Amino acid sequence: MRFAYLGSGSRGNAAVVESGDTRILLDCGFTLRETEARLARLGLDADALSGVLLTHEHSDHMSGIGPLARRYGVPVWMTRGTRRAIENRAGTLPDVRHFDPHESFEIGDLQLHPFPVPHDALEPAQFVFSDGDVRLGILTDIGRPTAHVESMLSGCDALALECNHDRAMLARGPYPQSLKTRIGGGEGHLDNNSAAELLERIDSTRLQHLIAVHLSETNNLPTLAQAALAGALGCGADFVQVADQEAGLSWQGIS
């Protein structure tokens, strides 16, 4: 199994998870042209996608889903709550399939284990992906970790973990107070220290890859996110990679 990021941040998010002949796009927060270009950067064509998973309805995760689904006829999986939330925003989607955020399911060669998260969306979910041998956990857009989230992410072989902001940078930054409160609240986004504390509480003994994702370009720095996660893991900062807003993240193999 392997994974890569087309880009990650407040201006757009998308990742690809691949096992065998199955390639899943997780979220589609870029325009169709940009999505195609970023897939090509990874050596992929959009018509090779087996499906798209939407985590929730915020535009940086779903703004490109309508054009992509209509152009390539790709099936789109989402919760029923997310479907209601995007009803008048995505246009006609040719093939919509629903999943329950408490129930595992399969797409081709991939096993998907969704779990609900506290975030200011209608029915958001995050995922653990598996090919039966290794596990990739992806966690973004969460205001506070729960015991269930910790249980789902324990024992993963690779982990992409939200490090949205540095608390001090957010506090003194240019955002209006209402937005600062939303971001730092229990249904907002995970800061560096909270991400590190979560990492300390889960079983990380199998980790081959640790990726900091969804970093704010205004309220965080890659070096701060890397230092926080490395401190929690007791490793060098160079072990922690960052999925960049523009450059994304190249293919990472899990064995």
N, C-alpha and C positions, 0 to 999 in steps of 0.2 A: 504494500500500500504506500502511496505517496500523496503529498499535498503541496499546494502553492497558493500564494495570494496575488490577485490581480492588483489589489490596493486596499489599504485599511486606514480609516480616519473619518473625520466628520464630513468630508466631501465625497465620500463614496466607499463602499465596502463590497468585496466579493472574493471568494476563495474557491479553489477546485480541490476536490478529493477524488482520488482514482484508485481503483483496484480491478485488476483484470481488464475487461472490456467496459467497465462501468466508470463513468466520469460524471460527478455531481458538482454543479455550481451552487455554492452556498451564498445566497443573497446576490442581488444584481443592482448595485447602487450607482452604476455608470450608464451613460448613454449607450445606445446600440453600437455606434461607431467605436466608441472608446472600449467597450467590452470586447468587440471583435479584435481590436488592435492589441489589447492586453492579453487576450487568449493567444493570439499569434506570437506574442513575445515568449509564451510558454510552449510554443510548438503545437498549439491546438487550433482547430477550427470549431466554430460554434455548432456546426451540424454534427460534431462528434459527441456532444453532450447527451447524457442519458436522461437528465432532468435537472430542475432547479429547485432548491429548497429555500423558502423564505422564513427567516427567523421572526420577523415582525414587520409592521407597516410603515416605519419611519423612512423618509425619502432616501436617506443615505444607504438604505439597504434594499429598496425596491423600485427606485425611480425608473430603471431601465427594463423592468420585467415585461411590460406590455409589448414593446417593439420586438424584443428578443423572442418571446413566445410566439408572436404572430409570424415573424419572419421564418423561424425554424421549426415551428410546430412542436416545440419541446414541452413536455409535461411539467407542471409546476405544483409542488407540494407545499401546503401551508395549513395552519390550524383554521378551524371554522371562524374563530374570532378575527384572525388576520384577514380572512376572506371578506368578512363584513366591513372591516376597516378600510380596505382598498377598493371596495365595490365601485365607487365612482371616480377612481383615480387611475386605475391600470387599463381601463378599456376592456374589450373582449379578450379573454384568455381561452385559447382553443381546447386546452386539456388541463383542468384543475382537479387535483386530488387532495383530499384532506387527511391529516393525521391527528391523532390524539397525543398531546404532549406528555402523557403518562404511559404510552404504549410503544414498544419497539416495533419496527417494521423493516422490510428489506427492499432495496432497489438493486436489482441485478446481483453483483458480487459483493455489495456492501450491506452491512447490517447497521441500522440507524437506531440510536437510543436517545430519544428526545427527553428533555426535562424542562419544566416551567421555571421561570426566573422572575423576580420582582423588578419590573421596569414599567415605565409609564406608557404602555401599549395595551391593546385589547386582550390578546392571548399570546404573549411572546414565548418563545422556546429557544433553547440552545441544544447542542448535540454532542454525543460521543459517537464516533464512527469506528467500525471494526470490520476486518475481513475474516474474523474467526480466530486470528492468531495475535494481532496487535490492535491497540486502541489509541485513537486520536481524540482528545477532548478539545472542544472549542467553546470558549465562554467570553461573550462580550455583552454590552448593553444590560448591565445588572447593577442595581443600586446597592445591594448588600448580599453577601453569600448566605445560603441557608444550609442546614444540615443535609438536606437532600442533594443540593448541588455538590457539597463536599464529598458525599458518598459516590455520586456519579463520576467525579473526576479522579477519585483515588485509584492508583494503579495504572494510570495511562502511560503509554510508551512515548507519546508526544502530546504537548499541551500548548494551545494558543490562548493566552490569558489577557483579558482587558487590563490595560494600564492607561486609563483615559487622561488622568490629570494628576498633577502634583498639588497637594492641598494649598500650600503657600502661594504657588503661582496663580491658582484659581482665585484665591482670596484677594490678591493685590492686582489682579488682571483687569482688562477693560470691559468685561461683560457686565450687564446690568445685574443688580442684586437678585432679581427674580430668577434670572437664568442661572446664576451661581448657586442659588438655593436648589433649583431643579437638578442641576448636574450633580451636586454633592449630596443630594437627598437619598432616601431609602429606595426610591424607584428611578434613580438616575444612572450614574456611571461609576465604575470602580476606579478609585485612585491608586497610585503606586503602593502606598503603605497597606491598604486593604487587600490588594492583590497579593502582596508579599505575605500577609498574615494568613490568607487563604492557603497559599502554597505551603506554609509551615504546618497546616493542619491536615493535609492530605498525604497519602502515600505516594511519594515521588521517586521511589527507588528504581523504577523501570524507565525513567525519563531518558530518552535519546535526544529529544528536541524540546526546547522551551522558547516560545515566541511571545514577545510583548506586542499586543495588537490594539487597534482603535485609539492610538495616541492623539491627543489634541495638539494641533500645531500652535495653538495660542497659550495653552496652559500646562504644557509638559515639554520635556526634553528626552530624547532617546537614552542619554547617559543616565538620567535619573531613574527611568524605568528599569534599565538594565541593572543598575546598582541595587535597587530595591529587591528585585527578584533574585539576583545572585546572592545577596545577603541572606535571604530566606533559605536558599538552597545550599548555601555554603560552598559555592563554586566561584570561579572567575567570571567577571562580567562578560568576557568574550564568548562564554557558553550561551548566553541569552541573546537571541537574535531579535530584530525588530522588523515587523511588517510595515513598510513605508507607504505613505499615501500615494506617492507617484510611482515609485519603483516596485512596490509590492514585495514579494518574497519569492525567490526561485524555488524550484522543486526540492522537496525534502523527502527522502526515502525513509521508511520505517521498516525495520527488519526484526 
